[in-house]
Amino acid sequence: MATIYDVAKAAGVSPKTVSRVLNGDAPVGTATRDAVNAAIASLGYVPSSAARMMRSNKSGLIGLITGAISDQIEPAQPAGLPELLLVRGIQQTIGVTGKTLMIADSGNRSERVPELIKTFLEHRVEGLIYVAPYHQNVWLPPIPSDTPIVLTNCFDDIGPPAVIPDDRRGQHDLVARLIAAGHERIAYLTLREDIVATGLRRTGYRDALGEAGLSYDPALVECGEIGSPEVETQVLWTAIDRMLNLSQPPTVFCCGNDRQALKVYGILRSRGLAVPDDISVAGYDNYRVIAETLYPPLTTVELAYTAMGVRAAQRLLSLISGDSPENAGPDIVAGPVYWRQSVTERRSPNVSQLKLVRED
């Protein structure tokens, strides 16, 4: 393996001059720089990262903790999209800086996180990014003040910088778009009550109704995610039956996520109801493997994971360079509404044609 002394000999310069070219910390003539670079290329010389780290006190390493690699996403999980979209956004941003992203998979086991943080600190990472599987409050062990960290898809009560989805705005914009299409009886099948996103999205739903002068009707809102997938399906059956039997039934079902919308499609079709001719359906996440392959394609809100990953990496790089205060508030990232063929313009429902009897 070639050494710095081999490069110096081949270029006809001193080892110190080679070091100056590599580090860019002192002026070197163009001809000399070209000679050194040519010698490096011909010899296949690879500078020692450890040596450079000792000189600059910078490792060029960024640590990322995620459960995306080993996670087996189940339909009952609250995760709207694979975390890999978050990871992709982070990698795209870190990659162009010349820094190296080191990824550790937690398997979404919180007890592993302190050990992984310790390992990264031992490798002298310049900063850390922690990615949660869905919008939630987390607790992390104390981290040295000279190692910045950015939380992604999560937050904690201590207040390190965080990047989170704008769940309130996403649901608001979807409902406002439905109202603009002529829908006034808008049913909402929520995610579990213990999920942060549920409360925020319900607020967005109510805000959009209020802005349009429509009353909030609690009979049109029900949790559609309880227990196992089998139990959840039964819950959806019951909720849909009840709502369609109202004196003023809904004209559209808003679902907690696209996986739930997939089930709602099946339940409605089992009753002989066509989407969107008889009733409309909207989801949340823009989980494209579902939203774009359903027939008709699903109207939904994008959970902007890639954009969140990009912003988390940008935030961390700013902290590392000292350009961003650590006590700044969270970055809240909104995604657009994707309007597809599962929602139609409002038409008076023909209640007599609604088949409300379950056929096993």
C-alpha positions as CSV (number, residue, x, y, z in Angstrom):
1,M,0.0,0.0,0.0
2,A,1.4,3.4,-1.0
3,T,2.3,5.9,1.7
4,I,2.6,9.7,1.7
5,Y,6.3,9.3,1.3
6,D,5.8,7.3,-1.9
7,V,3.6,10.0,-3.3
8,A,6.1,12.7,-2.3
9,K,8.9,10.8,-4.1
10,A,6.8,10.3,-7.2
11,A,5.8,13.9,-7.4
12,G,9.3,15.2,-6.5
13,V,8.1,17.2,-3.5
14,S,8.3,16.9,0.3
15,P,5.8,14.9,2.4
16,K,4.7,18.2,3.9
17,T,3.7,19.5,0.5
18,V,1.6,16.4,-0.1
19,S,-0.1,16.9,3.2
20,R,-0.8,20.5,2.3
21,V,-2.5,19.4,-1.0
22,L,-4.5,16.8,0.8
23,N,-5.7,19.1,3.6
24,G,-6.0,22.3,1.5
25,D,-4.8,24.2,4.6
26,A,-1.9,26.1,2.8
27,P,-1.3,27.6,-0.6
28,V,0.3,25.3,-3.2
29,G,1.2,26.2,-6.8
30,T,-1.0,24.8,-9.5
31,A,1.8,22.8,-11.1
32,T,2.8,21.3,-7.8
33,R,-0.8,20.4,-6.9
34,D,-1.3,18.7,-10.3
35,A,1.9,16.7,-9.9
36,V,0.8,15.5,-6.4
37,N,-2.7,14.6,-7.6
38,A,-1.2,12.7,-10.6
39,A,1.1,10.8,-8.2
40,I,-1.9,10.0,-5.9
41,A,-3.9,8.6,-8.8
42,S,-1.1,6.6,-10.3
43,L,-0.1,5.0,-7.0
44,G,-3.7,4.5,-5.8
45,Y,-2.9,6.3,-2.5
46,V,-5.7,6.5,0.0
47,P,-5.1,9.1,2.8
48,S,-5.6,7.8,6.4
49,S,-8.9,9.0,7.7
50,A,-7.7,8.4,11.3
51,A,-4.8,10.7,10.7
52,R,-6.9,13.4,9.2
53,M,-9.4,13.1,12.0
54,M,-6.7,13.7,14.6
55,R,-5.4,16.8,12.7
56,S,-8.8,18.3,12.1
57,N,-10.8,16.9,15.1
58,K,-13.5,16.1,12.6
59,S,-14.4,12.5,11.7
60,G,-16.7,13.2,8.7
61,L,-19.1,10.7,10.2
62,I,-22.8,11.1,10.8
63,G,-24.7,8.5,12.9
64,L,-28.2,7.5,12.0
65,I,-30.4,5.3,14.3
66,T,-33.5,3.8,12.7
67,G,-35.6,0.6,12.8
68,A,-36.3,0.7,9.0
69,I,-33.9,-2.0,8.0
70,S,-35.2,-4.8,10.2
71,D,-38.7,-3.6,10.6
72,Q,-41.5,-5.8,9.3
73,I,-44.3,-3.4,8.8
74,E,-47.6,-5.0,9.7
75,P,-51.0,-3.7,8.7
76,A,-51.9,-2.9,12.3
77,Q,-48.9,-0.8,12.9
78,P,-49.4,3.0,13.0
79,A,-46.4,3.6,10.7
80,G,-47.8,5.3,7.6
81,L,-44.8,4.6,5.3
82,P,-41.6,2.7,5.5
83,E,-39.0,4.6,7.4
84,L,-36.7,4.0,4.4
85,L,-38.1,7.0,2.8
86,L,-36.8,9.1,5.7
87,V,-33.5,7.4,5.5
88,R,-33.3,8.1,1.7
89,G,-33.9,11.8,2.3
90,I,-31.2,11.9,4.9
91,Q,-28.7,10.0,2.7
92,Q,-29.4,12.2,-0.3
93,T,-28.5,15.3,1.7
94,I,-25.5,13.9,3.6
95,G,-24.0,12.2,0.6
96,V,-23.4,15.5,-1.3
97,T,-21.4,16.9,1.6
98,G,-18.6,14.4,1.5
99,K,-19.5,13.1,4.9
100,T,-20.2,9.4,5.6
101,L,-23.6,8.3,6.9
102,M,-23.3,5.4,9.4
103,I,-26.6,3.5,9.9
104,A,-27.4,1.5,13.0
105,D,-30.7,-0.5,13.0
106,S,-32.5,-0.6,16.4
107,G,-35.2,-3.0,15.3
108,N,-37.5,-0.4,16.8
109,R,-36.4,-1.6,20.3
110,S,-36.0,1.4,22.5
111,E,-33.7,-0.5,24.9
112,R,-31.1,-0.8,22.1
113,V,-30.9,2.9,21.5
114,P,-28.5,3.9,24.4
115,E,-26.0,1.2,23.3
116,L,-26.1,2.4,19.7
117,I,-25.6,6.0,20.7
118,K,-22.6,4.9,22.8
119,T,-21.1,3.1,19.8
120,F,-21.5,6.1,17.6
121,L,-19.9,8.4,20.2
122,E,-17.0,6.0,20.4
123,H,-16.5,6.4,16.6
124,R,-16.5,10.2,17.2
125,V,-19.5,11.0,14.9
126,E,-20.0,14.7,14.3
127,G,-23.7,14.4,14.8
128,L,-26.6,12.0,15.3
129,I,-30.1,11.6,13.7
130,Y,-32.7,9.5,15.4
131,V,-35.6,8.3,13.3
132,A,-38.9,7.0,14.9
133,P,-41.3,4.7,13.1
134,Y,-44.2,7.1,13.5
135,H,-44.9,10.5,15.0
136,Q,-44.4,10.1,18.7
137,N,-42.9,11.4,22.0
138,V,-39.7,9.6,22.8
139,W,-37.1,9.6,25.5
140,L,-33.4,9.4,24.7
141,P,-30.4,9.1,27.2
142,P,-28.2,12.2,27.8
143,I,-25.9,13.0,24.9
144,P,-22.7,15.1,25.2
145,S,-23.4,18.8,24.4
146,D,-20.7,18.8,21.7
147,T,-22.5,16.2,19.7
148,P,-25.7,17.6,18.1
149,I,-28.7,15.4,17.5
150,V,-31.8,15.9,15.5
151,L,-35.0,13.8,16.2
152,T,-37.0,12.8,13.1
153,N,-40.6,11.8,13.1
154,C,-40.6,12.3,16.9
155,F,-39.9,14.8,19.7
156,D,-39.1,14.7,23.4
157,D,-39.9,16.9,26.4
158,I,-36.3,18.0,26.8
159,G,-36.4,19.7,23.4
160,P,-33.5,18.8,21.1
161,P,-34.1,19.9,17.5
162,A,-36.8,17.9,15.8
163,V,-38.4,17.4,12.4
164,I,-42.0,16.3,12.5
165,P,-45.0,15.9,10.1
166,D,-47.7,18.5,10.0
167,D,-50.6,16.2,10.7
168,R,-53.0,18.9,11.5
169,R,-52.5,20.7,8.3
170,G,-52.5,17.6,6.2
171,Q,-56.0,16.5,7.5
172,H,-57.2,20.1,7.3
173,D,-56.2,20.5,3.6
174,L,-57.8,17.1,2.7
175,V,-61.1,18.0,4.3
176,A,-61.1,21.5,2.9
177,R,-60.6,19.9,-0.6
178,L,-63.4,17.5,0.0
179,I,-65.7,20.4,1.0
180,A,-64.7,22.3,-2.1
181,A,-65.8,19.2,-4.1
182,G,-69.3,19.5,-2.6
183,H,-69.0,17.0,0.4
184,E,-70.6,18.1,3.7
185,R,-71.2,14.8,5.4
186,I,-67.6,13.7,5.9
187,A,-67.0,10.6,8.0
188,Y,-63.6,10.2,9.7
189,L,-62.2,6.8,10.7
190,T,-59.3,7.7,13.0
191,L,-56.1,5.9,14.0
192,R,-55.6,4.8,17.7
193,E,-56.3,7.4,20.3
194,D,-52.8,7.0,21.9
195,I,-51.1,8.1,18.7
196,V,-50.0,11.8,18.5
197,A,-51.1,12.1,14.9
198,T,-54.7,11.2,15.8
199,G,-55.3,14.2,18.0
200,L,-53.6,16.6,15.5
201,R,-55.5,15.2,12.5
202,R,-58.8,15.4,14.4
203,T,-58.1,19.1,15.1
204,G,-57.4,19.7,11.4
205,Y,-60.6,17.9,10.5
206,R,-62.7,20.1,12.9
207,D,-60.9,23.3,11.8
208,A,-61.7,22.7,8.1
209,L,-65.3,22.0,8.9
210,G,-65.5,25.2,11.1
211,E,-63.9,27.3,8.4
212,A,-66.6,26.2,5.9
213,G,-69.4,26.9,8.4
214,L,-70.2,23.1,8.9
215,S,-71.0,21.7,12.3
216,Y,-68.8,19.0,13.8
217,D,-70.9,15.8,14.2
218,P,-69.4,13.3,16.6
219,A,-71.6,10.6,15.0
220,L,-69.3,10.8,11.9
221,V,-66.1,10.2,13.8
222,E,-65.0,6.8,15.1
223,C,-61.7,5.0,15.8
224,G,-61.1,2.5,13.1
225,E,-57.9,1.0,14.5
226,I,-58.2,-1.3,17.6
227,G,-56.3,-4.4,18.4
228,S,-55.3,-7.1,15.9
229,P,-56.0,-6.9,12.1
230,E,-59.0,-9.2,12.5
231,V,-60.5,-7.1,15.3
232,E,-59.8,-3.9,13.3
233,T,-61.7,-5.3,10.4
234,Q,-64.7,-6.0,12.6
235,V,-64.5,-2.5,14.1
236,L,-64.5,-1.0,10.6
237,W,-67.5,-3.2,9.6
238,T,-69.5,-2.0,12.6
239,A,-68.5,1.7,12.2
240,I,-69.4,1.8,8.5
241,D,-72.7,0.0,9.1
242,R,-73.6,2.5,11.8
243,M,-72.7,5.6,9.8
244,L,-74.4,4.4,6.6
245,N,-77.6,3.9,8.7
246,L,-77.6,7.5,9.9
247,S,-80.5,9.6,8.8
248,Q,-77.9,11.7,6.9
249,P,-75.2,9.2,6.0
250,P,-71.8,10.4,4.9
251,T,-70.8,10.9,1.3
252,V,-67.1,10.2,1.9
253,F,-65.0,8.2,4.3
254,C,-61.7,9.8,5.4
255,C,-59.4,7.0,6.7
256,G,-56.6,7.1,9.2
257,N,-54.1,5.8,6.7
258,D,-54.0,4.2,3.2
259,R,-54.0,0.7,4.7
260,Q,-57.2,1.4,6.4
261,A,-58.6,2.8,3.2
262,L,-57.7,-0.5,1.5
263,K,-59.9,-2.4,4.0
264,V,-62.7,0.2,3.6
265,Y,-62.7,-0.4,-0.2
266,G,-63.3,-4.1,0.5
267,I,-66.0,-3.6,3.0
268,L,-67.9,-1.2,0.8
269,R,-67.7,-3.5,-2.2
270,S,-68.9,-6.4,-0.2
271,R,-72.1,-4.4,0.3
272,G,-72.4,-3.7,-3.4
273,L,-71.3,-0.1,-3.1
274,A,-69.0,1.3,-5.8
275,V,-66.2,3.7,-5.1
276,P,-66.7,6.6,-5.9
277,D,-70.1,6.3,-7.7
278,D,-72.0,5.4,-4.5
279,I,-69.6,6.7,-1.9
280,S,-66.1,8.3,-1.9
281,V,-63.0,7.3,0.1
282,A,-59.9,9.2,1.0
283,G,-56.8,8.0,2.8
284,Y,-53.6,9.4,4.4
285,D,-49.9,8.8,3.8
286,N,-49.8,8.5,0.0
287,Y,-48.4,5.0,0.4
288,R,-48.0,4.6,-3.3
289,V,-48.0,0.8,-3.4
290,I,-51.6,1.1,-2.2
291,A,-52.8,4.5,-3.4
292,E,-51.7,4.1,-7.0
293,T,-52.7,0.4,-7.4
294,L,-56.2,0.5,-5.9
295,Y,-59.0,0.8,-8.4
296,P,-60.0,3.5,-8.5
297,P,-56.7,5.2,-7.4
298,L,-56.9,6.6,-3.9
299,T,-57.2,10.3,-3.0
300,T,-54.8,10.8,-0.1
301,V,-52.4,13.1,1.8
302,E,-48.7,12.6,1.4
303,L,-46.8,12.0,4.7
304,A,-43.7,13.8,3.4
305,Y,-41.1,11.4,4.7
306,T,-38.5,12.0,2.1
307,A,-38.8,15.8,2.6
308,M,-38.6,15.3,6.4
309,G,-35.4,13.3,6.0
310,V,-33.8,16.0,3.8
311,R,-34.8,18.7,6.4
312,A,-33.4,16.6,9.3
313,A,-30.0,16.3,7.5
314,Q,-30.0,20.0,6.7
315,R,-30.8,20.9,10.3
316,L,-28.0,18.6,11.6
317,L,-25.4,20.0,9.2
318,S,-26.4,23.5,10.3
319,L,-25.9,22.5,13.9
320,I,-22.5,21.0,13.1
321,S,-21.4,24.2,11.4
322,G,-22.7,26.4,14.1
323,D,-25.2,28.1,11.8
324,S,-28.4,27.0,13.7
325,P,-29.3,27.4,17.4
326,E,-30.0,24.2,19.1
327,N,-33.0,25.6,21.0
328,A,-34.9,26.5,17.8
329,G,-38.4,25.0,17.6
330,P,-39.3,21.9,15.7
331,D,-39.5,21.9,11.9
332,I,-43.0,20.9,10.9
333,V,-43.2,19.5,7.3
334,A,-46.5,19.3,5.4
335,G,-47.3,17.1,2.5
336,P,-49.7,17.8,-0.4
337,V,-53.1,16.3,-1.1
338,Y,-53.1,13.9,-4.0
339,W,-56.5,14.1,-5.6
340,R,-57.3,10.8,-7.4
341,Q,-60.4,9.0,-8.7
342,S,-61.7,7.7,-5.4
343,V,-63.5,10.9,-4.7
344,T,-66.2,12.4,-6.9
345,E,-68.2,15.5,-7.0
346,R,-71.1,15.5,-4.4
347,R,-74.2,13.7,-5.5
348,S,-77.3,13.1,-3.4
349,P,-76.9,9.5,-2.1
350,N,-79.6,7.0,-3.0
351,V,-80.1,5.5,0.4
352,S,-82.5,2.8,-0.8
353,Q,-79.7,1.3,-2.9
354,L,-77.2,1.0,0.0
355,K,-76.8,-2.6,1.0
356,L,-76.2,-2.6,4.7
357,V,-76.4,-6.3,5.4
358,R,-73.1,-8.1,5.8
359,E,-72.7,-11.1,3.6
360,D,-70.2,-13.6,5.0
